[in-house]
Structures are given as C-alpha cells and as structure tokens.
Amino acid sequence: MNGPAVLVLEDGRIFRGEAYGATGAGLGEAVFATGMTGYQETLTDPSYHRQIVVQTAPQIGNTGWNDEDDESSAIQVAGYVVRDPARTPSNWRSRRSLGDALADQGVVGVAGVDTRALVRHLRERGAMRAGVFSGDALAPDAELVERVLASPPMEGADLYGAVTTREPYVVPAEGIRRFRVAALDVGIKFNTPRMLAARGVEVHVLPAGTTIAQIEELAPDGFFLSNGPGDPATADGPVELTRQVLERRIPLFGICFGNQILGRALGRGTYKMRYGHRGINIPVVEHATGRVAITSQNHGFAVEGEAGERFDTPFGAAEITHTCPNDGTVEGLQALEVPAFSVQYHPEAAAGPHDAADLFDRFVELMDDGRAPGRHRLTEEGA
C-alpha cells in the first residue's frame, strides 16, 4: 500500500483509505460481493466488467494469486475495495501477491476502507456509479464527484462486446466425444467449457456476433448462452440469434446473462435490481422439487416474473422454474414446448459451491433427448 486513496460514490459519499494495487483512477458501478473465498475468480469474471467490487469479507489476499484459477485472460473489474489486505500471502500455489497482480494489470484499488459501513450504505441506497482515485488522479472532493457523475450508468450499458472472444476456439471433449455444443461467448468463464468437456462435450466458443448460418454450419447438438456483463436490454443481437435457435429446436442452456437473453427471446422484460446478487452463498428454490441450492451469482439485472408463473411465448408455453427466497428474483426459466432452459446463477462454481453442477448433466440429457423427438421436458413430469 502506498499513499492515500479514495472511493467516491455518485451520491457524494466518500470513503478514504490507502492505495492498493495500481495507482490512478477507475470508474464503474460500485457493487459488493459476499464471498469469503474466491477473490481471484471474482476479479477475472467477465461479468464484473466495469464494476468496482467491494469485498464484504474483511481479510483479502491471504492465498495470493496463482496461475490456475483465472476465469478469463485478465482482471475484469474497474476497481477494487478491501478492508484488510494480507501482508504476506501463504499458499503452495501462490505465485505473487494479490496487490502485485492488481498493480501488474493496472487495476486501481483502495484498502483500509470501513467496508461494513460501505456495504450498509450500498444496501440502503443501491448499487451506483463510483470512482477509485489515488496518486496523481487525486483531486478536490467536489471535482472527483463531478468525474463520477459524468461517467455512464450501468443501466443501458452495452458491454458484452468488450469481453467476447475475437476468434472462435474449441475446447475438446475429455475422452470420447458425445456431443458438440456451440457456446455464444458474451462473457464466458474458463471453467464452463471445462465442465462441459468433462461430460464428453466438444465446446465451440463463438464470438457474440455469430450468425445462425454459422451455427448451422457447425451442426451442434446444443447451444449454450454464457454469463456476461451489462444491461440485457442492449443485447438485441444475441436475443435474435437465440430466437432463431429456438425456431430450429436446438437444445439450449443459458446461465446468468444467458438467462436474461433467453428471457427476452421468450418475450419477457428485464429490469435493473437495486443492488443485485453477488457472492457464493445465495439460495435458490427449484419449484418442481422444492430443492434449495446454495449458488454462486453475479448479476445486477433480472428477468420479470414470479415464482411458478406460466406464460405464453412465440415458441409455446414457458414457466419460471427457480426463484431466490430472499427477494423473489427470477432464477430460472424453462420453455415447455421447445428444448430450452436457463438459470440466473453460475453452476460452473468458480468460485462457489457445487450444489448446481448437475445442471450440466441436465443439459447433456436434453441433448440426448433431442435425438428422440418429443422428449424435451426437463422435469420428472415430462420425462
């Protein structure tokens, strides 16, 4: 840590601390993440692009930074705010400190902040525009507030194009290839193709601008919609591609941003949440079974709907399959007459609990069922 640093919120509240990582300025949306572990996966998750992440866990950086747990090719956050960073990391896989990783990648952090007070403020006022400033970027408070107010809000932000792959690539199946999946990258995490590959799936990761003709050329057994950042109301291209996939009855599975894209393709609206769900301890209820899973999540937008609701779509009936018992947020969708389902959380569990890993098995079953026309229901009722 070196010199003073500040976190400035758009409502004028300022939290002071010390510089951590790189010095300079970072602008984004201030959000809090509740995971006590998994900071490396959080920081490299493309869903956090242009967000300033506040860690609720007071001690951060104890296990350092390794070369195995990145979920993308770089740290994605616009800034990082912690209370008590580790002075010396200790883990057999650690290759550098968290502070060094932030500095090496130009990510501005603030340490020594009263993160309890900060999180309480964000819970009351909601996620909001913010800036982190240190070094030469420091200026009078009023000037820094003006810089934050001049920055774009997350609502209406079109960000998935900034994190998608520029060229297609393939993650081969482990062992015998059972299926081929076209995965639309609107912010995919590295562990997702690995989870599919472990189930005999060859994953073709495709840029966000991929066309239906390119999908058909691959002749995939399934189509995957990834997680990603920004406002789903801006994702008109992926939504139209999803509609075309549904028309062709290609088995479809979506997570997080992909859940919102499928929701829009089915005719549902989306909305900005007050402060969103970010962490690895968020409960979700599956209505068909009553099963509760503890899940990993990162989203500030959600699909409109209520628990168990059935609704008409251009592709037949659909239903809300999962919700969060904390606030009623829609956590899953399923089309009943075409082979498609999605969840709002992260079953790849990087980082996070493994309660939802079976969703990848359900996707494999859906693709297997797709080879026998008429068997597309995921619930026991339609099996």
MOTAKA-V53131 format. One line per field, one symbol per residue. phi: phi as a letter, one per 40 degrees, with the letter a starting at -180 (. if undefined). A space follows every 50 residues. Layout:
phi = ???
This chain:
phi = .agcabbbcccgcbbbabcagcbhbababcbbbcccbgcccccbccccdg bccbccccbbgccgbbbbccbacacbccaabbcbcccbcaacccbaccdc ccccbgccbbbgcccccccdcccccgdacaabbafcccaddccccccccc cccccgcbbcccbcccbcabbcccgcccabbcbccbhccdccccccccbg bcbccbcccdccccccccfccabbbccicgccccccccccccdcccccfc dbbbbfdcccccdcccgccbacccbgbaibabcbbcccbgcbbcbcaaab baccibdgcbacbcbgcaaccbacccagccbabaccbbcaaabcbbccfb cicbdbcccccccccccccccbdgbbccccdbc
